[in-house]
Amino acid sequence: MAISFIGSAVGSSSPNAATTITLPTLNADDLIIIAAAVGDTANNGIPAPTGYSRVPGVAATLYSNDVNDTNLDLYYKIAVAGDSGANVTLTATGGTNASNAGIAMVFRGIDTTTPFDVNATTATGIDTSNADPPSLDHLNPAGVWTVIAASTGHTGGATGTFTFPTGYTTNAAQRVHNDTIDALAGMGYNTAPADPENPAAFSAANIGTATDNAWAAVTMALRPSTNQTFPQTVTAGATLASATRQLQANKIVTAAALMSATISREVSKIVTAAALVLTATLQAAFTVFSTLTAGALTITATMTRGLTLGLTVAASALITATMSRGLAFGRTLSAIVTLVGQLGRFRSYGSPFLFTTANWGGSVQFYLEVYMRAASGTARARLYNETDGTAVASSDVTTASSSYVRVRSSSVTLVDGNVYSVQFGSNDNDGGAFRSGKLVAI
């Protein structure tokens, strides 16, 4: 997935008040970078805002001391739900003559595990406000972007400004704040950096006596995600993935779309007829929140977390995979749904049991106990709630013993007025036999 710029925001204050930056509208997993600058006559870095970490390679505040000092910190965060439009507070920092300035930039399509391709590089200097970001030798992954940030302490007042170097002018952001010692901060990005990338210097104007000023600068490289995200509609015949990583189709996948990779995220809404063929491992749940229509789903490989359908599976949906966490349907399973492969099949045996709470005094715990053996593979049993049509949680028991053994489940919870029965079952290649099944009250 290609990197994209989402937005920026700025804020500033004198040290008797915190600086507030209101983030732009963003999504979870976006990358937020914050540059926090102080103009002062002492070493005063701004602490990390809540939930943020230092950018790798910028392990501490960059202090640069001249008549007018600058202090620069770089922080980042992988956005979560609730960050969109949220306020980020930078702690008031510095003496009574200091200024604080902050910039936030937000990017999408970043590798959320390793958002920075290599450690950032840093530089500081004095006797000028023309901050010079250092060279950075990144790993040059396809689609890499670089980001530069800089600050200077000066006495030019509220009109101080940076002119950004070539390649970093699009959507560049800066903020100046006026006090006795003023702060000027800037941040920009380059969508096609060289390898290595050596940005030119910021050019500063309206900054008072330049030879009294100090500067600090940072160069960062953003690693693009290899996730594939389809936010709207994936059309018929589309190949959605052909390599291991994450894939997320957020809305509609139409007929005959093909997935042929390891999928570690989810398809989150509607899959229509004949839409989906999975030919590799799903590492997490595959979730359809609305409707899986007739003929819609063929799965031909292992699913390590199972398949969850939030509402309806219509006729003729076909499943042919091993599913280690089972198959769950939230509401309706229509006729002629064929389950082929390693999915347990169960049938109810014996007389049903009506549970009435009033008949059981005190604190009683219930367990399913069965006497059974496996003829081949693994024999299975469970307690089934006939009233609501669901298996009772924690009631599953299994055995691979070829001799009859007594097996007991974990404690189960029964609902007053519901009818229960014992079910026995096996997978395609398994078989077994049973002699009894009962509830044990302790």
N, C-alpha and C positions, 0 to 999 in steps of 0.2 A: 504494500500500500504506500503510495507516494506521500511525502510530507506536505502539509499545507499550513499556511499561516491563518490563525483564527481571529486574533485581535490583540490589542494592547491596552494598557491603562497606566496612568501616572498619578502621583500624589507627592506632596511635600509639606514641610512644616518647620517651624523653629523648635528647639528642643524642649520647650515647655509644653508641647502637645505632640501626641502620637501622629504618625502619618497613616492615612487610610487610602488604600488602593482598592477600587471596586472592579472586580474581574469582569471581563466580557462574558457573553453567553458562550458556554462551552459544554463539552460532553465528558463523561467519565472516560478515563484513559488518555485524555489530552495531557500534554506536558506544559506545566506552568514554570516559567523562569522569572525570578525577581532579582533585579539589581538594586541594592540599597546603598546610598552614598551619604557621607557626612563631610561638610566643609567646616573646619575647626582649626584650633591651634594646639590640639592634643590628639593622641591615639584613642579614638572612640568609634568602635565598630557597632553596627546595628545587629542585635541578636536575631536568630532565626525566628520567623513567625511560626505560630503553632502549626504543626503538621508538615513543616518544610525541612529539607536537609541541605547541607552545603553541596554545591556543584563539585563533583570529583575533580581534584586538581587545585581547588581553591579551598584549602583546608582551614584557613583562618583569614581574618580581615587583612586586606591589602592596605598597609599604612604607607603613606608617602608624605614626607615632612619637608616643608619649606616655610616661608613666612605664612603662607596660606596653605594649610594641610588638606589632604583628601584621604578619606577612608572608604574602601569599597568592599562590599560583601555580595556574593552570588549564591542564591538559594533556588531550589527546585522542588516540585511536587508532581506526582502523577495524579491527575484530578480524579475525584470521586463524586458520587451523587451529592449534591448540595453545594458544590463549589461554583456552579454556574451563577454568575452575578453576585457572588458573595464578596464581602469586604475582607481584605487582608490588612491586618494592623501591624505597622512597624513601630517598635518601641521608640519613644522620644529619647534621643541620644545626643550627648555633647554638652559643652558649657553654654553659658548664657549668650555667647556671641556666635554660636554655631547654627548651621542650616542642615536640614535633612531632605533628601529627595529620593524617590523610589519609582521604578518602572517595572511593570509586569508584561510579559509577552507569552502568548499561548500558541502552541503548535499541535497539530493532529498528525496521525500516521507515524508516530514515534514508537520504536521498540520499547515497550513498557518495562521489560526486564533490564535492558541496558540502554537507557535513553541517550547516553553520551558515548560516542564511538570510541573515544580515547579520553584520557584526563585532559582537562582544560589547561592552557598555558597562560601565564600571567606576566605582567611587566609593570614597573613603576618608574617615575622620573620626576625631575624638578626643573625649575627655571623656565617652564613653559606650560601652557594648558593644552597643547596639541598632543593629546593622548595617543599612543602608538601601540595598538594591539599586536602581540607577538605572533610569530609564525607557528603554525600547528600542523604536524605531520599525522593526519588521520589515516584510517585504514582503507579509505576510498570505497566504501560499499556503494552500490548503485543507488543513486538518489540522495546521497549525503548532503546535508546543508551545514553551513557554519553560521555561528552567531557571535557577535562581538559586543562587549559592554565596556564603558569607560566612565570615569568621573574626574573632576578637577575641583580644587578649591580656588576661589578667586574673589575679587572685590568689584566685579563689574555690575553687580546688582541684578535686577530681574530681567535685563535684556541679554544676559549672557547666552550664547548659543553655540552648538556644534554644527559644522558642515560634515556630513558623513562621507567616508571614503567610497570610491567607485565600487559598485557591486553590492553596497549595503544601504542604498538610499530608499528603496521601496518599503513603505510602511515603517520607516525608521521612527523611533520614539525618543523624546528627550524631555527633561524637566529641570528647571532652574528654580532656586529659592534664594531669596534675598534676606540676609541678616548682616551682622558685622563681617563674618566670613561666609561667603556665599557657596552654595553647592550646585554643580551642574552634572547631570548624569545622562547618558545616552545608551541606546541599544538598537542594533540592526541585524539583519540576516542576509545571507547570500545563498541563492538557490543552486549555483553552479560553481562552487569553489575549485581552486586549483589543488593539486596534491604534490607537495604540501601547500597549504594556503598561508600566504603572508599578507594580511590586509594592510592597506596604507593607513596613515594616521588620520585621526579626527582633526579637523581644523577648527579652532575655537576663536570666537570673536566677542567683543564687549566684555572682556574679562579683567579689566584693570591693568595693573603692571604685570606683564606676563612672566618676567623673571622672578617674581615673588611667589609664583604658583606651582603647585605639585599636581601630578596626575597618576592615575592607576588604570590598567586596562586588562581585559580577559578575552581570550579566543576559545570558543567551544565548537565541537562538531556534534551534530545530531544524527543518531543512527536511525534509519527508516525501519518501520515495521515490515515484516514479511507476511503479516496477516492480510487476508483478503476480505474486505467488507463490502457487502452489497446492500445499500441502504433502502432501496426501493423495490424494484422488480427484476428478477432474473428470468430471462425469457426462455422459450422452448429450445431445447438442444444445447443450452449453454453449458460449458465446462467450467465449473466454479472453482475447482482446486485440483492441482496436480502435484503438490509438494507438501511435505510435513510442515505444519504450523497451525495457525488458528484461522477459522473461517466463520463469518457471522453474516447471515442474510437476515436483515432486520424486519422485512415486511412480507413480500410475496414471492414465492418461487413457482413458476408456471411449468407447464408440461415438459417432460423429458429433460429436465436439467440434470446434469451429471456431476457428482462429487466423487473424486477418486483419490482422496488423500486422508491423512490422519486429521481428524477434526477435533479440536479441543474447546470449541465454543458451541454456540447453538444457533439453530434457525428458529426465529422467535414468533412467527405469526401463522401464516397460511401456506400450506403446501397443496397444490391442486393436482388434478388427475395425472398419473404417470410422471410425476415431477422429479422424483428423487431416486437415484441409485447410489448407494454408498458401497465402495469397494475397498475400504480400508478401515482401520480402527477408529472408533469414536472414544476419545479419552474422557469425555464428560457427557452429561445428559444431552440427548437430542430432544428438544422440546418444541411441540407445536401447540400454541396457546389457543388456537381457534378450531380449524377443521382440517382433517386429512381425508380427502375424498376418495371415491372408488378407484382402485388401481394405482393409488398415488405412491406407494412406498415399497421399494424393494431394497433390502439390506443384505449384503452378501459377505459380511465380515464381522469380526468381533466388536461388540459394544461393551465397554468395560463399566459403564454406568447405567445402561438400560435406556428404554424409550418411554417417554411420558407424553401422553396426549391430554391436553387440558379439557377438551370438550367432546368431539365426535370423531369416530373412525367409521367411515362409510363402508359399504360392501366391497369385498374383493381386495382389500388391502393385504399385501403379501409380505411376510417377514421370514427371512431365511438365515438368520444369524444366531451365533452364540451370544447370549446377553447375560453377563455375570451378575447384574443387579436386578434383572427381572423386567417385566413389562407391566406398565400401569396405565389404565385408562380412567380419566377423571370422571366421565359421565356415561356416555353411550357408546357401545360397540355394536354396530349394525351387523346384519346377517352376512354370511359367507366370507367372514374374515378368516383367512387361512394362516395358521402359524406353522412354519416348517423349520425344523432345526432344533437346537438345544433349549427349548422352552418347556418348562414343566407342565404336564397335563394332569388334572386332578378330577376324580369323581367322588361323589358323596356316597357313603355306605351307612347302613344301620338306621335306627330310628332317630329323628331329630329331637333335640332337647330344648325345652322352653325355660329360659332363665328368669326366675322371679327373685328379686333381691330380698324380699321379706322372708323368704324361706331359709335364708342363710344368716344366722346371727353372728355378731361379733366381727372381728377382723379376719376374713377368710381369703386365702390366696388360692387361685385355680391354676392347674397345669394340665396340659394334654399329655397323656401317656398311651403309647401304642406298643404292641408286640408284633414285630415284623422282621423280615429278612430280605436281602437283595438276591435275586436270581442272577442278575448281571448288572454291572454298573452300580447305581445308587438308587435305593428305594426311599420314597418321601411320603410324609404325611403332614397334615395341618388341620387346624380348626377353622371352620368356615361359618361366617354369619349369613344364614339364609335370608334374614330379614332385609339387610341392606346390600347383600350381594358382594361382600368383600371378605378376603382372608383376614383372620384375626392376627394382629401384630404380635410378634414374638412366639407364635405357636408352631412354626415350622420345625420339624424333626427329620433327620435323615440317618441312614445306615448303609454301609457298604458290606456289612457282614453277611456271609452266605448262610449262617445259622441264625435261628430266631433269637432276637435280643429285645429287651425292654428298653425303650428310649423315652425320655421325658423332656418336655419343652421348658422354656423359661416361664415365669409367671405371666399369665394373660389377664386382660381386663374384659369383663363381660358386661353387657348393657341390659338393664332391666327391661323385660318384655320382648327381648329378641330371641330368635330361634337359631340354634347352632347344630351343626353336624360335623362328623369327622370325615375328612377327605384323604384318599390315598392317591399317589400319582408317581410318574416317572418321566424321564425324557425319552427321546426317540430310541436311543440305543440301550436304554436301561429297562430293567424288569424287576418285579419283586412280588412278595406274598405277605399277607398279614393274617393274624388270628384274632386280634381284638384292638379296640381303641376306646378310651374312656377319659372323662374328666376326673382329676384328682383334686379334692379340696383339702387344704391344710390350714 
